[in-house]
């Protein structure tokens, strides 16, 4: 192209840009003028004279807000029911997310076992929580340590207070979340029947006891941590650290998978069989977290908007921070670290999601993303075999999020000392009790499968099924070939 043509082209481009700029300015002025006119009432709409306006003859006066107070209260009550139940259903979907993440990050020969454990976490856990757990967590609690009534939903006057059913539904999906965290850390080597015993134990006692300390006053009574001013809005510690420290105890008692560490002590890679499935699971969990955190208002209020924004920003920041950290430390933007970074951000923002600013939410997520990478590497170094990083995501970042609720608090009621008290109390209660419980199982019915079963895979030995049947497309005996 000649210089003359280039000059004309540049001149034409500048002209177009100036025309667009002038047009935008004129459009903005016209829009502002129109908005001002719309905001100013016309002369005939001037404020009426003092005193109530007379109603047209033959009509009744318009109803007032005061006259509709009961109707407004009823609408709000119904909205609270609907939102709390919808949020509970979103949290329930997180069971599918956990199943997909754990299945994808482990080997194909154990896929059925992982899915069955996540299913039975909810089934056995729901029954245990109904029979015992809910009463321990929210029953009459004069001591501040655990509830002593309300088992099987008795003593709550459910005939007079139907809200209890919505509240129970929201709480039982939280109990299931705490229980299912352990599945990934103990994957590929745990007896199915032993895992069922664990699910019942944590849903009936461990999660409810600590929950009563921190949340007991949500329905009845009040726990000792709650009375100190402990902040854990949606459960960074109550749900996630409880599950994370139980997972740590289980992984230590079990020991690492066969071949996970060489004679030199260095870890050997045992990659998951389907990162696409794991990624889908993270998206499902992220989606479910919009029920987990905003739903913890248990009310259809405006507060849910800020909570949702903080939840999303922390997850995004966690994934980005984990990607950058892995890129620097491992020399690659490693996919599993990025996935766990998003989950770490979600776990960390769970406690402070309602009492921090969006900027703080981003900072909390960024720190969580860095923490999860180094935590995974640390536990690998000390030979705690956690196939999916559950301890690092839920235990470590549950503690970080709970501390962050005090550091970044905007309500004026946060105390770092109280937050640390809750974090330490959770660990010194959950980890030793669960370690002893797993040891008891190991010394009685057994906790770990045999080496032969572990090598072959748990699917066939424990369940008699294959997730990906090798002969599914073969011609059966007596069947005509296709």
CORLIN-V209568 format. One line per field, one symbol per residue. phi: phi as a letter, one per 40 degrees, with the letter a starting at -180 (. if undefined). psi: psi as a letter, one per 40 degrees, with the letter a starting at -180 (. if undefined). A space follows every 10 residues. Layout:
phi = ???
psi = ???
This chain:
phi = .ccccccccc cccccccccc ccccccdccc cccccccccc ccdcccdccd gccccdcgbc dccbcccbdc cccccccccc dccccccccc cdccdccccc cccccbcdcb ccdccccccc dccccccccc cbdccccbcd bccgbacbag cfgcgbgccb bcddcccccc ccccdccdcc dcdccbcgab ccccccccdc ccccbccccc dcccbdccba gicccdcchc badbhdcdbc cdcccccccc ccccgccdgc bcccgccbcb cccacccccd cccccdcccc cccccccfac bccccccccc cccccccccc cccccccccb gacccccccc cccccccccc cccbbbcdcc dccccccccc dccccdcccc ccgccbdbgc cccccccccc cccccccbdb cgbcbccccc dcccdccccc cccccccccc cccbcgbbcc dccccchcdc ccbgbbcbdc bcbcccdgcc cc
psi = hidddddddd dddddddddd dddddddddd dddddddddh iidefihiii iiihiiheii iiiiddeedd dddddddddd dddddddddd dddddddddd ddddeaidee dddddddddd dddddddddd dddddddeih gddediieie hffieefdde gedddddddd ddddddddde dddddeieeh hddddddddd dddddddddd ddddededdi bhiddddefh hgdefddddd dddddddddd ddddiiihed hideeiihhg iiegdddddd ddddddddde ddcdeedfig iedddddddd dddddddddd ddddddddde eighdddddd dddddddded dedefiiddd dddddddddd dddddddddd defhhgdefd ddddddeddd dddddddehe eeeihddddd dddddddedd dddddddddd ddecehdiii ddddddiedd ddefihdghd fdeihihehh i.
